[in-house]
Amino acid sequence: MTEWFTLVSDVGFPVVVTLYLLHRIEAKLDTVVLSIQHLTDEVKK
């Protein structure tokens, strides 16, 4: 937890929030990419 406080004090609150949100959305974007690839495979059949 102290590393979060150090990070906030070094780079600022908006940067930390942005990095956190990008980290959370990454997994969801991977799921979307896999779904689109599956959809194109199904359409080709």
Buried (B, 14 or more C-beta within 10 A) or exposed (E): EEEEEEBBEEEEEEEBEEEEEEEEEEEEEEEEEEEEEEEEEEEEE
